[in-house]
Amino acid sequence: MYLLCGLIGAFLGARQAKKRNGNRADIAQYAAGYGILFALIGLVLTVILDRSVI
Protein backbone atom coordinates (compact mmCIF):
# COMPACT_ATOMS: atom_id res chain seq x y z
CA MET A 1 0.00 0.00 0.00
CA TYR A 2 2.76 2.45 0.85
CA LEU A 3 4.50 1.72 -2.45
CA LEU A 4 1.34 2.59 -4.35
CA CYS A 5 0.94 5.77 -2.29
CA GLY A 6 4.56 6.67 -3.05
CA LEU A 7 4.03 6.28 -6.77
CA ILE A 8 0.86 8.35 -6.67
CA GLY A 9 2.71 11.02 -4.69
CA ALA A 10 5.58 11.06 -7.18
CA PHE A 11 3.13 11.51 -10.04
CA LEU A 12 1.33 14.34 -8.26
CA GLY A 13 4.61 16.03 -7.36
CA ALA A 14 5.90 15.89 -10.92
CA ARG A 15 2.61 17.27 -12.19
CA GLN A 16 2.75 20.12 -9.68
CA ALA A 17 6.29 21.04 -10.74
CA LYS A 18 5.35 20.98 -14.42
CA LYS A 19 2.36 23.19 -13.66
CA ARG A 20 4.73 25.72 -12.05
CA ASN A 21 7.01 25.63 -15.14
CA GLY A 22 9.88 23.88 -13.38
CA ASN A 23 12.90 22.40 -15.12
CA ARG A 24 13.93 18.74 -14.91
CA ALA A 25 15.65 19.13 -11.55
CA ASP A 26 12.57 20.80 -10.08
CA ILE A 27 10.33 18.04 -11.40
CA ALA A 28 12.60 15.35 -9.96
CA GLN A 29 12.80 17.10 -6.59
CA TYR A 30 9.04 17.57 -6.34
CA ALA A 31 8.43 13.97 -7.40
CA ALA A 32 10.87 12.68 -4.77
CA GLY A 33 9.49 14.90 -2.02
CA TYR A 34 5.86 14.11 -2.69
CA GLY A 35 6.69 10.43 -3.17
CA ILE A 36 8.41 10.20 0.21
CA LEU A 37 5.61 12.10 1.93
CA PHE A 38 2.85 9.97 0.44
CA ALA A 39 4.79 6.75 1.13
CA LEU A 40 5.12 7.71 4.80
CA ILE A 41 1.41 8.47 4.99
CA GLY A 42 0.67 5.10 3.37
CA LEU A 43 3.00 3.36 5.81
CA VAL A 44 1.28 4.94 8.80
CA LEU A 45 -2.14 3.99 7.41
CA THR A 46 -0.96 0.43 6.83
CA VAL A 47 0.28 0.11 10.42
CA ILE A 48 -2.95 1.59 11.80
CA LEU A 49 -5.11 -0.74 9.71
CA ASP A 50 -2.97 -3.74 10.61
CA ARG A 51 -3.16 -3.01 14.34
CA SER A 52 -6.89 -2.30 14.34
CA VAL A 53 -7.88 -5.47 12.45
CA ILE A 54 -6.09 -7.90 14.77
C-alpha positions in Angstrom: 0.0 0.0 0.0 2.8 2.4 0.8 4.5 1.7 -2.5 1.3 2.6 -4.3 0.9 5.8 -2.3 4.6 6.7 -3.0 4.0 6.3 -6.8 0.9 8.4 -6.7 2.7 11.0 -4.7 5.6 11.1 -7.2 3.1 11.5 -10.0 1.3 14.3 -8.3 4.6 16.0 -7.4 5.9 15.9 -10.9 2.6 17.3 -12.2 2.7 20.1 -9.7 6.3 21.0 -10.7 5.3 21.0 -14.4 2.4 23.2 -13.7 4.7 25.7 -12.0 7.0 25.6 -15.1 9.9 23.9 -13.4 12.9 22.4 -15.1 13.9 18.7 -14.9 15.6 19.1 -11.6 12.6 20.8 -10.1 10.3 18.0 -11.4 12.6 15.3 -10.0 12.8 17.1 -6.6 9.0 17.6 -6.3 8.4 14.0 -7.4 10.9 12.7 -4.8 9.5 14.9 -2.0 5.9 14.1 -2.7 6.7 10.4 -3.2 8.4 10.2 0.2 5.6 12.1 1.9 2.8 10.0 0.4 4.8 6.8 1.1 5.1 7.7 4.8 1.4 8.5 5.0 0.7 5.1 3.4 3.0 3.4 5.8 1.3 4.9 8.8 -2.1 4.0 7.4 -1.0 0.4 6.8 0.3 0.1 10.4 -2.9 1.6 11.8 -5.1 -0.7 9.7 -3.0 -3.7 10.6 -3.2 -3.0 14.3 -6.9 -2.3 14.3 -7.9 -5.5 12.5 -6.1 -7.9 14.8 
